[in-house]
Amino acid sequence: MKFTSTDSYIATGDLTVAVNAAVTLQRPLLVKGEPGTGKTELARQVADSLGLKMLEWNIKSTTRAQQGLYEYDAVSRLRDSQLGDERVHDVKNYIKKGKLWQAFDTDERVVLLIDEIDKADIEFPNDLLQELDKMEFHVYETGETIRAKQRPVVIITSNNEKELPDAFLRRCFFHYIRFPDQETLKRIIEVHFPSIKEDLLSTALSQFFEIRETPGLKKKPSTSEVLDWLKLLLAEDLTPEDLKREGNSLLPKLHGALLKNEQDVHLFERLAFMSRRGAR
């Protein structure tokens, strides 16, 4: 069971090694990187490459670790008891399985994605230590212990908004997805747009990397954003000549796909103003 690049996902050599190492060690793979570098998509592609079903647990600021195990609906049980419903005699009717329970309970191995773990409370990772390590947990309402029938492939993503606890990190195999170099990005684009003309791709990539390397940029455009930008360029049937930026406007064509805040737009406007002043 080895992960490789797929028809729709270009995985670098170090990323392939990291995924396969985590699978071999049977440890969660913790993936960090800039937003838009394909961390979430990696889990889907690992599932596709290994021929496994995927379960996705999207973490929010209000998410609690317990929700990944199960939730007991005591309010509904109380209401049903007042109405004389026979369901109240079996507590299992009021227990909702979380994503970890679903992953543990399946007869076949699955890929479990815990997406953006750093959005949750700082204690969230610590609350999952034993469950992810031992692959089991106790259900207090029924007195049963749930153990994984097949150990899932666990992929955890983080945008580095919060530091994760050392005890949690120790239990993971870590990989940082670096932003792809120009050649790798070209291969990624050609997967999504196989018929794109070479001269347009070359011009667009040169301009894209110039934008990313502009000093003072607050948010660098990501892989997903360059794909959106190229989709628009192709839809508008623009040529390499159309992409040329004149001194009076250094903003790229259809810049809303690349620049996502007013500070960065104003940065390019100031650069254009300084360029015009310097030319006088």
C-alpha positions as a Markdown table, in Angstrom:
| # | Residue | x | y | z |
|---|---|---|---|---|
| 1 | Met | 0.0 | 0.0 | 0.0 |
| 2 | Lys | 2.0 | 2.9 | -1.3 |
| 3 | Phe | 1.0 | 6.5 | -2.1 |
| 4 | Thr | 2.1 | 8.1 | -5.4 |
| 5 | Ser | 1.1 | 11.1 | -7.5 |
| 6 | Thr | -2.3 | 10.6 | -9.1 |
| 7 | Asp | -3.7 | 11.8 | -12.4 |
| 8 | Ser | -5.0 | 15.0 | -10.7 |
| 9 | Tyr | -2.4 | 15.6 | -8.0 |
| 10 | Ile | 1.3 | 16.1 | -8.3 |
| 11 | Ala | 3.1 | 15.0 | -5.1 |
| 12 | Thr | 6.7 | 15.9 | -4.6 |
| 13 | Gly | 9.2 | 13.3 | -3.6 |
| 14 | Asp | 9.5 | 14.4 | 0.0 |
| 15 | Leu | 5.7 | 14.5 | 0.4 |
| 16 | Thr | 5.3 | 11.0 | -1.0 |
| 17 | Val | 8.0 | 9.8 | 1.4 |
| 18 | Ala | 6.2 | 11.5 | 4.3 |
| 19 | Val | 2.8 | 9.9 | 3.5 |
| 20 | Asn | 4.2 | 6.4 | 3.1 |
| 21 | Ala | 6.3 | 6.8 | 6.3 |
| 22 | Ala | 3.2 | 7.7 | 8.3 |
| 23 | Val | 1.3 | 4.8 | 6.8 |
| 24 | Thr | 4.1 | 2.4 | 7.7 |
| 25 | Leu | 4.5 | 3.8 | 11.2 |
| 26 | Gln | 0.7 | 3.8 | 11.7 |
| 27 | Arg | 1.0 | 7.4 | 13.1 |
| 28 | Pro | -1.1 | 10.4 | 12.2 |
| 29 | Leu | 0.5 | 12.6 | 9.4 |
| 30 | Leu | 0.5 | 16.2 | 10.5 |
| 31 | Val | 0.7 | 18.4 | 7.4 |
| 32 | Lys | 1.4 | 22.2 | 7.6 |
| 33 | Gly | 1.8 | 24.7 | 4.9 |
| 34 | Glu | 0.5 | 28.0 | 3.5 |
| 35 | Pro | -3.3 | 28.1 | 2.9 |
| 36 | Gly | -4.0 | 26.9 | -0.6 |
| 37 | Thr | -1.0 | 24.5 | -1.0 |
| 38 | Gly | -3.2 | 21.4 | -1.2 |
| 39 | Lys | -3.2 | 20.1 | 2.4 |
| 40 | Thr | -6.9 | 19.1 | 2.4 |
| 41 | Glu | -6.7 | 17.8 | -1.2 |
| 42 | Leu | -3.8 | 15.6 | -0.2 |
| 43 | Ala | -6.1 | 13.5 | 2.1 |
| 44 | Arg | -8.5 | 13.0 | -0.8 |
| 45 | Gln | -5.7 | 12.0 | -3.1 |
| 46 | Val | -4.2 | 9.6 | -0.6 |
| 47 | Ala | -7.6 | 7.9 | -0.3 |
| 48 | Asp | -7.9 | 7.7 | -4.0 |
| 49 | Ser | -4.3 | 6.4 | -4.5 |
| 50 | Leu | -4.7 | 3.7 | -1.8 |
| 51 | Gly | -8.2 | 2.8 | -2.9 |
| 52 | Leu | -9.7 | 3.7 | 0.5 |
| 53 | Lys | -12.9 | 5.5 | 1.6 |
| 54 | Met | -12.4 | 8.9 | 3.2 |
| 55 | Leu | -14.0 | 10.5 | 6.3 |
| 56 | Glu | -13.7 | 14.2 | 6.8 |
| 57 | Trp | -13.8 | 16.1 | 10.1 |
| 58 | Asn | -13.8 | 19.8 | 9.5 |
| 59 | Ile | -12.6 | 21.6 | 12.7 |
| 60 | Lys | -14.1 | 25.0 | 13.7 |
| 61 | Ser | -13.3 | 27.3 | 16.6 |
| 62 | Thr | -16.3 | 25.8 | 18.5 |
| 63 | Thr | -15.5 | 22.1 | 17.8 |
| 64 | Arg | -14.8 | 19.9 | 20.9 |
| 65 | Ala | -12.8 | 16.8 | 20.8 |
| 66 | Gln | -15.7 | 14.8 | 22.3 |
| 67 | Gln | -17.7 | 15.5 | 19.1 |
| 68 | Gly | -15.2 | 13.4 | 17.2 |
| 69 | Leu | -16.0 | 10.4 | 19.5 |
| 70 | Tyr | -19.7 | 10.7 | 20.1 |
| 71 | Glu | -22.4 | 13.0 | 21.4 |
| 72 | Tyr | -25.1 | 12.0 | 23.9 |
| 73 | Asp | -28.4 | 13.8 | 23.4 |
| 74 | Ala | -29.8 | 13.8 | 26.9 |
| 75 | Val | -32.4 | 16.5 | 26.1 |
| 76 | Ser | -34.1 | 14.4 | 23.4 |
| 77 | Arg | -34.1 | 11.4 | 25.7 |
| 78 | Leu | -35.8 | 13.5 | 28.5 |
| 79 | Arg | -38.4 | 14.8 | 26.0 |
| 80 | Asp | -39.1 | 11.3 | 24.8 |
| 81 | Ser | -39.5 | 10.0 | 28.3 |
| 82 | Gln | -42.1 | 12.6 | 29.0 |
| 83 | Leu | -44.0 | 11.6 | 25.9 |
| 84 | Gly | -43.8 | 7.9 | 26.8 |
| 85 | Asp | -41.6 | 6.9 | 23.8 |
| 86 | Glu | -40.3 | 3.4 | 24.0 |
| 87 | Arg | -37.0 | 4.5 | 22.6 |
| 88 | Val | -35.9 | 5.9 | 25.9 |
| 89 | His | -35.2 | 2.4 | 27.3 |
| 90 | Asp | -32.1 | 2.0 | 25.0 |
| 91 | Val | -29.6 | 4.8 | 25.5 |
| 92 | Lys | -27.9 | 3.9 | 22.2 |
| 93 | Asn | -30.8 | 5.6 | 20.4 |
| 94 | Tyr | -29.5 | 8.9 | 21.8 |
| 95 | Ile | -25.8 | 8.5 | 20.9 |
| 96 | Lys | -24.6 | 10.1 | 17.7 |
| 97 | Lys | -21.3 | 8.6 | 16.4 |
| 98 | Gly | -18.5 | 11.1 | 15.7 |
| 99 | Lys | -16.0 | 10.8 | 12.8 |
| 100 | Leu | -13.5 | 8.9 | 15.0 |
| 101 | Trp | -16.1 | 6.3 | 16.0 |
| 102 | Gln | -17.2 | 6.0 | 12.3 |
| 103 | Ala | -13.5 | 5.4 | 11.3 |
| 104 | Phe | -13.0 | 2.9 | 14.1 |
| 105 | Asp | -16.2 | 1.0 | 13.4 |
| 106 | Thr | -15.7 | 0.3 | 9.7 |
| 107 | Asp | -14.6 | -3.2 | 8.6 |
| 108 | Glu | -12.3 | -1.7 | 5.9 |
| 109 | Arg | -9.4 | 0.7 | 6.4 |
| 110 | Val | -10.3 | 4.3 | 5.8 |
| 111 | Val | -8.5 | 7.7 | 5.5 |
| 112 | Leu | -9.6 | 10.0 | 8.3 |
| 113 | Leu | -9.0 | 13.7 | 7.6 |
| 114 | Ile | -8.9 | 16.1 | 10.7 |
| 115 | Asp | -8.9 | 19.4 | 8.8 |
| 116 | Glu | -7.5 | 22.6 | 10.2 |
| 117 | Ile | -6.9 | 21.4 | 13.8 |
| 118 | Asp | -5.3 | 24.7 | 14.8 |
| 119 | Lys | -8.8 | 26.4 | 14.5 |
| 120 | Ala | -9.9 | 24.7 | 17.7 |
| 121 | Asp | -9.1 | 25.5 | 21.3 |
| 122 | Ile | -5.5 | 24.9 | 22.4 |
| 123 | Glu | -6.6 | 21.9 | 24.5 |
| 124 | Phe | -8.3 | 20.2 | 21.6 |
| 125 | Pro | -5.2 | 18.2 | 20.4 |
| 126 | Asn | -4.4 | 17.1 | 24.0 |
| 127 | Asp | -8.0 | 15.8 | 24.4 |
| 128 | Leu | -7.4 | 13.4 | 21.4 |
| 129 | Leu | -4.0 | 12.1 | 22.5 |
| 130 | Gln | -5.0 | 8.7 | 23.9 |
| 131 | Glu | -7.7 | 8.1 | 21.3 |
| 132 | Leu | -5.3 | 8.6 | 18.4 |
| 133 | Asp | -2.5 | 6.7 | 20.1 |
| 134 | Lys | -4.4 | 3.7 | 21.3 |
| 135 | Met | -7.1 | 3.8 | 18.7 |
| 136 | Glu | -9.8 | 3.2 | 21.3 |
| 137 | Phe | -12.1 | 5.1 | 23.6 |
| 138 | His | -14.7 | 4.4 | 26.3 |
| 139 | Val | -18.5 | 5.2 | 26.0 |
| 140 | Tyr | -19.6 | 6.0 | 29.5 |
| 141 | Glu | -23.3 | 6.0 | 28.8 |
| 142 | Thr | -23.2 | 2.3 | 27.6 |
| 143 | Gly | -20.1 | 1.1 | 29.4 |
| 144 | Glu | -18.6 | -0.2 | 26.1 |
| 145 | Thr | -15.1 | 0.4 | 24.7 |
| 146 | Ile | -14.8 | 1.2 | 21.0 |
| 147 | Arg | -11.7 | -0.1 | 19.4 |
| 148 | Ala | -10.6 | 0.4 | 15.8 |
| 149 | Lys | -11.3 | -2.7 | 13.7 |
| 150 | Gln | -8.9 | -1.4 | 11.1 |
| 151 | Arg | -6.4 | 1.3 | 12.1 |
| 152 | Pro | -7.3 | 4.3 | 9.9 |
| 153 | Val | -4.8 | 6.4 | 8.0 |
| 154 | Val | -5.1 | 9.7 | 9.9 |
| 155 | Ile | -4.1 | 13.0 | 8.1 |
| 156 | Ile | -4.2 | 16.2 | 10.2 |
| 157 | Thr | -3.9 | 19.6 | 8.6 |
| 158 | Ser | -2.8 | 22.9 | 10.2 |
| 159 | Asn | -2.4 | 26.4 | 8.9 |
| 160 | Asn | -0.1 | 27.2 | 11.8 |
| 161 | Glu | -2.5 | 29.7 | 13.4 |
| 162 | Lys | -1.7 | 28.1 | 16.8 |
| 163 | Glu | 1.2 | 26.2 | 18.2 |
| 164 | Leu | 0.3 | 22.5 | 18.9 |
| 165 | Pro | 1.3 | 20.8 | 22.1 |
| 166 | Asp | 4.6 | 18.9 | 22.2 |
| 167 | Ala | 2.9 | 15.7 | 23.5 |
| 168 | Phe | 0.6 | 15.8 | 20.4 |
| 169 | Leu | 3.5 | 16.5 | 18.0 |
| 170 | Arg | 5.5 | 13.6 | 19.4 |
| 171 | Arg | 2.7 | 11.2 | 18.3 |
| 172 | Cys | 2.6 | 12.5 | 14.7 |
| 173 | Phe | 4.8 | 12.2 | 11.6 |
| 174 | Phe | 5.3 | 15.8 | 10.5 |
| 175 | His | 5.6 | 17.3 | 7.0 |
| 176 | Tyr | 5.6 | 20.9 | 5.8 |
| 177 | Ile | 4.4 | 21.4 | 2.3 |
| 178 | Arg | 6.6 | 24.1 | 0.8 |
| 179 | Phe | 5.3 | 26.3 | -1.9 |
| 180 | Pro | 6.1 | 24.6 | -5.2 |
| 181 | Asp | 9.0 | 25.8 | -7.4 |
| 182 | Gln | 8.2 | 27.0 | -10.9 |
| 183 | Glu | 8.8 | 23.6 | -12.6 |
| 184 | Thr | 6.6 | 21.8 | -10.1 |
| 185 | Leu | 3.9 | 24.4 | -10.3 |
| 186 | Lys | 4.0 | 24.2 | -14.1 |
| 187 | Arg | 3.3 | 20.4 | -13.8 |
| 188 | Ile | 0.4 | 21.0 | -11.4 |
| 189 | Ile | -1.1 | 23.5 | -13.8 |
| 190 | Glu | -0.7 | 21.2 | -16.8 |
| 191 | Val | -2.7 | 18.6 | -14.9 |
| 192 | His | -5.6 | 21.0 | -14.5 |
| 193 | Phe | -5.3 | 22.7 | -17.9 |
| 194 | Pro | -3.6 | 20.3 | -20.3 |
| 195 | Ser | -4.3 | 22.4 | -23.4 |
| 196 | Ile | -2.9 | 25.6 | -22.1 |
| 197 | Lys | -0.5 | 27.2 | -24.5 |
| 198 | Glu | 3.2 | 27.2 | -23.5 |
| 199 | Asp | 3.7 | 31.0 | -24.1 |
| 200 | Leu | 0.7 | 32.0 | -22.0 |
| 201 | Leu | 1.7 | 29.6 | -19.2 |
| 202 | Ser | 5.3 | 30.9 | -19.2 |
| 203 | Thr | 4.2 | 34.6 | -19.1 |
| 204 | Ala | 1.6 | 34.0 | -16.5 |
| 205 | Leu | 4.0 | 32.0 | -14.2 |
| 206 | Ser | 6.7 | 34.6 | -14.5 |
| 207 | Gln | 4.2 | 37.3 | -13.5 |
| 208 | Phe | 2.8 | 35.2 | -10.7 |
| 209 | Phe | 6.2 | 34.6 | -9.1 |
| 210 | Glu | 7.1 | 38.3 | -9.5 |
| 211 | Ile | 3.9 | 39.1 | -7.5 |
| 212 | Arg | 4.7 | 36.5 | -4.8 |
| 213 | Glu | 8.2 | 37.9 | -4.4 |
| 214 | Thr | 7.1 | 41.6 | -4.2 |
| 215 | Pro | 8.4 | 43.0 | -0.8 |
| 216 | Gly | 5.7 | 44.1 | 1.6 |
| 217 | Leu | 3.0 | 41.8 | 0.2 |
| 218 | Lys | 0.6 | 40.9 | 3.1 |
| 219 | Lys | -0.8 | 37.7 | 1.6 |
| 220 | Lys | 1.1 | 35.8 | -1.1 |
| 221 | Pro | -1.2 | 34.2 | -3.7 |
| 222 | Ser | -1.3 | 30.4 | -3.3 |
| 223 | Thr | -1.5 | 27.4 | -5.7 |
| 224 | Ser | -5.3 | 27.4 | -5.6 |
| 225 | Glu | -5.4 | 31.1 | -6.5 |
| 226 | Val | -3.1 | 30.8 | -9.5 |
| 227 | Leu | -5.3 | 28.0 | -10.8 |
| 228 | Asp | -8.3 | 30.3 | -10.4 |
| 229 | Trp | -6.5 | 33.1 | -12.2 |
| 230 | Leu | -5.4 | 30.9 | -15.1 |
| 231 | Lys | -9.0 | 29.6 | -15.4 |
| 232 | Leu | -10.1 | 33.2 | -15.8 |
| 233 | Leu | -7.4 | 34.0 | -18.3 |
| 234 | Leu | -8.4 | 31.1 | -20.4 |
| 235 | Ala | -12.1 | 31.9 | -20.1 |
| 236 | Glu | -11.3 | 35.5 | -21.3 |
| 237 | Asp | -9.1 | 34.1 | -24.1 |
| 238 | Leu | -6.3 | 36.5 | -23.1 |
| 239 | Thr | -2.9 | 36.3 | -24.8 |
| 240 | Pro | 0.6 | 36.9 | -23.3 |
| 241 | Glu | 0.5 | 40.4 | -24.7 |
| 242 | Asp | -2.7 | 41.1 | -22.8 |
| 243 | Leu | -0.9 | 40.3 | -19.5 |
| 244 | Lys | 1.7 | 43.0 | -20.0 |
| 245 | Arg | 1.6 | 45.5 | -17.1 |
| 246 | Glu | 2.3 | 49.1 | -18.0 |
| 247 | Gly | 3.9 | 51.6 | -15.7 |
| 248 | Asn | 0.6 | 53.3 | -14.9 |
| 249 | Ser | -0.9 | 50.1 | -13.7 |
| 250 | Leu | 1.2 | 47.3 | -12.2 |
| 251 | Leu | -1.8 | 45.4 | -11.1 |
| 252 | Pro | -2.1 | 42.1 | -12.9 |
| 253 | Lys | -5.1 | 41.4 | -15.2 |
| 254 | Leu | -8.0 | 40.0 | -13.2 |
| 255 | His | -6.0 | 40.7 | -10.0 |
| 256 | Gly | -9.0 | 39.9 | -7.7 |
| 257 | Ala | -8.1 | 36.2 | -8.2 |
| 258 | Leu | -4.6 | 36.7 | -6.8 |
| 259 | Leu | -4.7 | 39.7 | -4.4 |
| 260 | Lys | -7.2 | 39.2 | -1.6 |
| 261 | Asn | -7.0 | 42.4 | 0.5 |
| 262 | Glu | -6.9 | 46.1 | -0.1 |
| 263 | Gln | -3.4 | 46.6 | 1.4 |
| 264 | Asp | -1.9 | 44.5 | -1.4 |
| 265 | Val | -3.9 | 46.2 | -4.1 |
| 266 | His | -2.7 | 49.6 | -2.7 |
| 267 | Leu | 0.9 | 48.3 | -2.6 |
| 268 | Phe | 0.8 | 47.7 | -6.4 |
| 269 | Glu | -0.8 | 51.1 | -6.9 |
| 270 | Arg | 1.9 | 52.8 | -4.9 |
| 271 | Leu | 4.6 | 50.9 | -6.8 |
| 272 | Ala | 3.0 | 52.1 | -10.1 |
| 273 | Phe | 3.0 | 55.7 | -8.8 |
| 274 | Met | 6.7 | 55.5 | -7.8 |
| 275 | Ser | 7.5 | 54.0 | -11.2 |
| 276 | Arg | 5.9 | 56.9 | -13.0 |
| 277 | Arg | 7.7 | 59.4 | -10.8 |
| 278 | Gly | 11.0 | 57.7 | -11.4 |
| 279 | Ala | 10.4 | 57.8 | -15.2 |
| 280 | Arg | 10.0 | 61.6 | -15.3 |
